[in-house]
Amino acid sequence: MSTVRRDVRPPKSGKSPAFQMRITPELKAQFEVAAKDAGMTLGNWFKTLGRKELERLYKYNNKERI
């Protein structure tokens, strides 16, 4: 059995606000497979994806992080 990688950033004040978006069931299924292959939950997979994309954009644009 594989171990699920968790988001290791410490919580600041309880749960974060929910982020909702509409996607097709087929796209969600593809995301779920990718998250499972990465050994993480769908929510953590999205957070990791977002952080990597922000890092790539900052690097590409030579901007400092906010």
N, C-alpha and C positions, 0 to 999 in steps of 0.2 A: 504494500500500500504506500502511495506517495504522500509526502508531507506537503500541505498547502502552505505556500509562502504568504505571509501576512504583511500588511502595511506596517512598517516598524516606526513610523513617525508617531510621536506621543500625541495623544488627544489634547486639545487646548481647553475645551469646555463642553464636554459631552459630545453628542452626535452632530455631524455636519448637516446642513440643510440638504434636503433631497434635491437631486437634479433629474428632471424627467425629460425624455425625448421620445418621439415616435419613430419606430423603425419597423420594417416588415418582419414577419416571423422568420422568413428565410435568412435575413441578415442577422437577426438575433441568434439563430442557430449557429451560424458561422462564427459569430463572436464567442459564443459559449464553447465551441470546439477549440478555438484558439486559446481561450482562457484556460480550459482544462489541460491542453497540451503544454501550457506554460506553468501549470501547477498552481494556479491561483483562482480566486473567485472572479466572477465577471466584473464586479465593482473595482477590485484591486487591479485587474487587467486594464480597465479603462483609465484608472489613475496613472498607472505606469505608462500607458500609451500617451496620455496627455503630457506627462512630465518629460518623456523623451522627445516629443514633438516640440514642446516649448524650448527645450535645450537646443534642439537642432535649429529652430528659428532664431534664437538669440545668437548662436554661433554664426549662422549664415549672415545675419544682419549686423554683426559686430556690435550688438547692443548689450548693455549691462542688464543683469536680472533686476527685477523690481523687488 
